[in-house]
């Protein structure tokens, strides 16, 4: 009888062990595979501040369904006002995937607005599944600020220093001997004095030179707020052509020549107060100029 009871106890122990083992639903998946994420893009490695870059993101599930995506800039969460995913705003830099995307997705567009400051930036995108397995991609972008130039002094064109000014380097252009183009290379020339026979006061004006196009912006422009060449081009496109501009310190205008766009601010304009005499016509103006490097 003892042997029979022994066999019964052994059988009961084996059945119980089998039952407990079969109920282990939370056991990890053997040889579980992680998700994978890939990206493609066609933007340049060097951009301008405030530009927008786009990446086409694809995600493939591993052993478990896809759960979240996290977007970071230089390893810090990216603000939700700076990116969209799949054309939609997100509530956080780490956001849930839903619907069919949990089983995988292809070429979802991630749009990121670059910062206003020039610098080097790394953008990373991390894909996580329901078992906390991850994969990550990253891209590097360098932003280069506009050239911001304080110009040489532009002198009265009828004075001894005979002023013209070119915008790319902000350099003074002397009047040359070429009668057909005495200020060769200049974008603007000082407009000299009035034609009064007895007095010759400085006009305090500039005129466009060669094939330069000068325009007055359609709206007030804060010079410091313009951070990339696309903004300058848009301001120029919406502006009104001008041949002559009366100089007012703080005034802003745009210029274009040979496909290069400039934003120009008058920083100072000084009348020497003399209408005639050997030391007259030393009136001058100065400018701050922005353009793409």
Beta strands, then each sheet from edge to edge (+ up, - down):
strand 1: 36-40
strand 2: 46-47
strand 3: 52-60
strand 4: 66-73
strand 5: 76-77
strand 6: 83-85
strand 7: 94-96
strand 8: 104-113
strand 9: 119-129
strand 10: 134-143
strand 11: 147-150
strand 12: 154-155
strand 13: 163-165
strand 14: 172-174
strand 15: 188-190
strand 16: 205-208
strand 17: 213-216
strand 18: 240-242
strand 19: 244-246
strand 20: 252-257
strand 21: 260-270
strand 22: 284-291
sheet 1: 1+ 3- 8+ 6-
sheet 2: 2+ 10+ 9- 4+ 5-
sheet 3: 2+ 10+ 9- 4+ 7-
sheet 4: 11+ 22- 12+
sheet 5: 11+ 22- 21+ 20- 17+ 18-
sheet 6: 14+ 13- 15+ 16- 19+
end
